[in-house]
Amino acid sequence: MKICILTPRFPFPEIAGDVLRINSICRYLKNKGHTVILVTFFDKSNNENNKIYANNIYDKVYYIKRRFFVSCLFSILALIFNKPIQVGYYFSFTYLSVLKKVIKIEKPELYIVQLLRMVAYANLLHLQNKTIVDIADALSKTYNLANKPSEFSLKKWIYRIEKSRITRHEKQTIYTYKKCVLNTQADKIYLGNYKSLFVYPMGVNCLEKIPFDYKNNKIVFIGNMRTLQNQDAILYFVNDIFPLIKKEFPETVFHIIGAEPPVNIKKLSDGKNIIVSGFVPSVEDEIKDAAVAVAPVRIAAGIQNKVLISMACGVPVVLTSLISVGIPELVSNTNCIITDEKNNFAQAVISLMRNDNLRNNIGKEGYDMVLAEYSWNKKLEGYENLN
């Protein structure tokens, strides 16, 4: 088949779970013999050199320049007309025009729309019967959880405005499209037992072998720093959990790894106990020598790629129960440690730092689980089938 993929942002570099996911879907489709065309926004924040990577993966790429003024204008219109702000932010008549051109010239047999914010294009061009919507995570669930932590921020205010709008948009999409894809069974249960909902979990590429040496005082957190859930998790760890760990291990160093950290996260770096790395060329190289990876996430839906990547490097993970449900193969104290209360979370990290055998055994069990269950080809089998 000739398949057209619509994305809200240029999927390079691979610095976030949604970007990694859509590129992995493309690789899977090409391995199956399909031709894959990408229609994507591209703005001045993107590196022109990354177009080379896109041309190596996608058979053809159509670029649309996203103008900030236009995004702001349509965001305001969405706000006025009670539509999701993110749908307005990513709407462009130029994008719509280019997509019409692609339909006429390329004649795709299947369309894959990445995320709910891009569904408007398929709606306007009446592509419902030829389209798979990769919802990925239940956004209504994420926005519900975003109201719980008490600290106020602009993003939380936007989430509160978006909550009812995105819930309505989510339901309309599920009712309208034949195939809507989620990362986890837990999100499918949350949204309801609709025939249109399918689960294709995230996958991961494991290191060929687990590194033998690691730094006993190194703790890592990985994630896209633009997101509210990752910012909240970092602040929670630094303010409530990390001081408890430093009482036992004063020389502990917490590495915050991920692109686009905001000012409040950058300010956490002291060059000694907390290091904010920002974007790194290889996440695996940065974390494979860590004693522990932490995921104290309190706002989330779907599979957390940070958990899978850490396990794929043989690094044991301490995570909250909220995100553990996205990976049903997780067994606390066997291939990870699942805990919520801050004192228990700190003690779990300390136990892994203190006990080499416990750390290595849990890391090895996590690695073996991911290797057996979360290869991309296995998780995406049948993804392109509409019927």
N, C-alpha and C positions, 0 to 999 in steps of 0.2 A: 504494500500500500504506500501511497504518498500521504504523509502525515504532517500537519501544520501545528506547531506549538506556539501558543500566545503567552508571553511572560510580561510581568509588570516592570521588571528591571533586567538589565543585562546580566546573564548568569556567570560572570567571571569578574574577579577571581572567586574561587569556591570557598567563600568565607562564612557561609551560613547554611543551615540545614535545608532551607527551601531551594537554594541555588544548587547545592550538592544533589538534592533529590531530582530536580528537573533534568540536570545533565546526566544523571545515572539512568533515568527513564529513557533519555535519548540513546545512550550507549546500548541499553537493553534492546530497544527497537531496531537499531542498526544491526545488532548481532542477529536479529531475527530476519534481516534482509529488507527492512522497510527503508524508504527514503524520508528523511526528516528535514523539515523546513522550519526555521525559527523566525518569528516576528516579535521584535523586542524594542523597548525603549532604550535609548543610549544618550546620555547627557555628558556634560563637561566633567562630571565627577568620575567618569569611567576612563580607564587608560586605553588609548588607541591601540597599544601593543597587544592588548587582550583579544582583539579581533582575530589575531592569528590562532589563538586557542579555539575560538568559536568555529573558525573555518576547518579546524582539524576534527571537530566533533559533528557539526551540523552540515548537511549537504548544501544548504543555501541559507543565507541570513538576510533578512530585511530589517534595516535599522530605522527607527523613528526618533528624531530629536525631541526629547521632553523638555518643554519650556516651563520654568518655575512659575512664571506669571499665569500661564494657562492653567496649571495645576491648582494654583491658589484660587483663581476665578471659579473653576468648576467645583472646588471644595466648598466655597461659599454658597454656590447655587445648590449643591447637595444638602447643605445645612438648612437652607431656606425651604427646600421642597421635601424635607424629611427623608432624604436618602442617605445611605452610608457615606460618610465623608471620604473614606478611602476609595470608594467607587468614583466619586467626583475627582479626587486627586489624580487618579490614573486614567481619566478619560481624555481623549484627544481626537478631534475630527481628522487630524492628519493620520493618526494610527488607523482610524476607521477607513479612511481612503486607501491607505496602503494595503489593508487587509482585503478590501474589495478587489484591488489589483491582483493580489496573490490568488484569490479565488478564481479570477478570470484567467490568469496566465498558468498557474500551477495545477489548478483543478484538484485540490486535496480530497482524499476519500474519507479522512478522519481528522478531527481537530481535538487538541488537548489544551484546555484552558487552565493555566496555573493560578489558583487561588480565586476566591469569590470576587475579588475586586476587578477581575477581568471578564466576568460573565456578561457584562453589559454589551460587549461587542458581539458575542454569539447571539444574544437576544435580538439585537437590532438587525442582524443579518439572517435571522431565522435558521440558525444552524443547530437547533436543539437535537435533532435526530441523528446528527453526525458528530456529536461532541461528547468528550469525557471531561468532566470538571474535577480537577485535582484540588479538592478542598483542603486536604492534608490534615489540619487540626480543626476541631469544633471551636470556632471563634466565640460563639455565644457562651461556651463554657469558660474560656479564658477571660472574657470580659466580666463574667459573674465573679470569678475569683479575684479579679483586679480590684474589686471594691473592699476586699478584706483587710489587707495591711493598712495601717492607720496613716502613714506618711502621705502628705499631699504632694502631687506633682502635676505638671501640665499634661503629661501623657495619661495619668489616671483620670483627669478631668475629661479628656477626649474619649477615653474608654467608656466613661459613664454616659456620655452623649451617644456614643456609637452602639451601646448595648442593645437597645430595643430595635434600632435600625438594622443592625447586622443580623440579629435573630430573625427578623422578618425576611430579610434578603436570603439568608441561609435556607429557611423553610421553602421559600418560593423556588429556589434553585433545585432543592431536593425533589419537589413536586414536579418540576418542569422537565428535568433532564433524565435520560435513561440510565446514566452511569455517573455517580458521584463518588469520588475515591477519598478514603480517610487513611490515616496512618495506623490507627489502633482500633481494636474491638471495643475498648472502653468508650471511645468517642462515638462509635456507632450505637452502642447501648444508650448513651446520653442523648443522642439526637432522635432515636426511635428506630423501630424495626421496619424501615422502608425498603422496598424492593430495589430502589435505585442506589442504595448505599452499599459500597464494596470496600473491603479493607485490603490494602497493599502496604505493609509496613516498610519503614526505612531499612536500608541495608547498610553494610559497611565493608571496607576492605581491611583485612587483618595484616599486621606485620608478619613476615615469613616465620619469625621466631621471636619469643619473648626475650627482651634484653636481660642479661644476667645481673648487671650492676645498676644500682639506683641510689639516689640521694635520700638518706633517711630523714632529712629535715625539709624536704620539698613537697609542698601541697599545691595542686593546680586546680584551676577552674577554667573551663573553655566555653566560649559561646559568643554569639553576635552581640556586641555591647550596645547596639542601637535599641534593643528590645527592653521593654519595661520589666519583663519577668527575670531577665538576666541581671539587670541593674538592681532589682529588689533582692535577688538571691545573694549578690555580692555584698550589698550593704548589711543584710541580715548576718551573713557570715562574719564580716569584719567587725561589726559592732557587738554582736551577741555571742559568737562561738569562738572566734579566733583568740580573744583574750584568755579564754579558759585553756586553750591548747598551749599558749605561750607560757602559762604558769608552770606547765610540765616540761615544755621544750622551748626555752627562751630564744634559741637560735633558729626556730622554724621560719621558713620563707614561704609566703603565699604568692603564687604567680597567677595573675589575672590575664588570660590570653584570649584575644578576640578583637576583631576590627571595630573601629569607630567608637572607642570609649568616650563618653561625654566628660565634661569638665569635672563633675563631681566624682566620677570614678578615677580620672587621672590624678586628682588631688590626694587619693588614698596612698599613692606611691610614696614611700619614704626612702627608697634605695637600699633598704636593709631588710626589713621583715615583710614588706609588701612591694611587689614589682608589677607594674601595669605594662604589659608588653605591646598591646595593640595588635595590629595585623602582623602575622608571621607567615613566611613562605610555606612552612610545613608544620602543621599542628602536631603531627605525630613525633617529629624530631624534638619538639619543645616539651612534650609531656612524657615520653617513654622512660625517662630516668626519674620520674616522680615516685615518692613513697605512696601517695594517696591522691585520688581525684575526688573533689567534693561537688555535690549538686544539691545544695539546700534550697531547692526551688519551691516557692509558695504560690506562684501564679503560672499555670501551664495547662496545655492539653496536648495530646498526641505523644509520640515517641520523642524523647530528648536525645538528639544525636550525640550530645556531649557524653552521655552514658555509654553508648555503643562504641564511640571512638576511643574512649579511655580503656574500655575492656579489650578492644582490638589491639591495644598496645601492651596488654598484660598488666595494666595499672588497676588496682582495686578501687572500687567506687563506694563512697558513702552518699546515700541519696535519701530524699524524703519519700514517704509513702505515696504522696500525690502523683509523682511521676513514675513510680515503680509499676503502677497498674498498666502503663503503656507497653511494658515488656513482660508478658506473662511468665516467661522462663526464669525470671529473677527469683532467687531463694535467699532470703536474708541469712547471713553468717555462713553461706556456702559459696555463692559466686558474687556476693556484694554484701553490704550492710545497709539495711533500711531502717531509718529512725527519724523522728520528727523533733522531739523536745531538745532544746539547745544543749543542755548538759549531757544528754545521751548521745547527741550528735558529736559533741567534742570528745567524749570518752571513746566513741567508736573510732574516730580518727587517731586518737592517742594510742589505742590498742594496736592499730595497724603499724604505726610508727615504732612502737616499742618491741613488737614481736615479729621478727623476720619470717618465721615459718608461717604464721597466720597471714601476713601480708602476701607472701608468695603463693600460698595455697589458694587464697581467695582470688588473687590476680589470675592464676592459672585456670581456675574453674570458670571465671568470667570470660577469659580468652577462648577456652574450648567451647563454651556455650555460643558465643558470637560466631565463631568459625563454623559451627555446625548448623546454626539456625538463621543467620542473618546475612548470607551472601545476597547481593543485589539480584542476580539472575533467578535465584530461588524465590525471593519475595515478590518479584514482579511478573512471574509467569502468568500469562493470560491477560495482562494489563490492557492490551490494545483491543480486546474482544468486546464489542458493544452488545452482542446478543448471547 
